[in-house]
C-alpha cells in the first residue's frame, strides 16, 4: 500500500523518518523501564519515589514527543 502512495525516492525518505520515530518510541520505553527499576531496586530509599517520578516524567515526555512526531509523519505522508 505504501508503494501506491509514495514514489520509490519518497519511500527511502519515509523509511528513514519512520525508523527515527521508532527509535524515539524505543528510547521512551527504555526510560520507562529505568524508572520502574528505581522503585523495584531502591523502594526503601526516601528519595526513590522522587527519582521515579522524575524518570517517569522524562519517559512520558519522550513518548509524547514520539507520538507528535508520528502524527507529523502521517500528516505529511498524506500530502
Secondary structure, DSSP 8 states (H G I E B T S, - for coil): -HHHHS-HHHHHHHHHHHHHHHHHHHHHHHHHHHHHHHHHH-TTSTTHHHHHHHHHHHHHHHHHHHHHHHHHHHHHHH-
